[in-house]
Amino acid sequence: MAGKYAIEIFYSQEDEGYIAMVPELPGCSAFGETEEEALKEVKVAIDLWLEIAEKEGREIPKPFGKELLKTFIESRS
């Protein structure tokens, strides 16, 4: 299910590496020394986030990745 959520990756000077975040899943993020490593790690984090949320009976947000991208593109026009 990890591939269905939007992922933002950016370089952090402070951390001297890349941070990958999943805006739709509060607190879901990961770190990597490269973009590829951050992406790999955040996919693991997504799966863990979803697994824990399900066990705790929390609501799991529907993925809106494409809609978020569309909104972003429209806001830049």
Helices and strands as residue ranges (DSSP letters): G 2-4, E 8-12, E 17-21, E 29-32, H 35-56, H 65-76
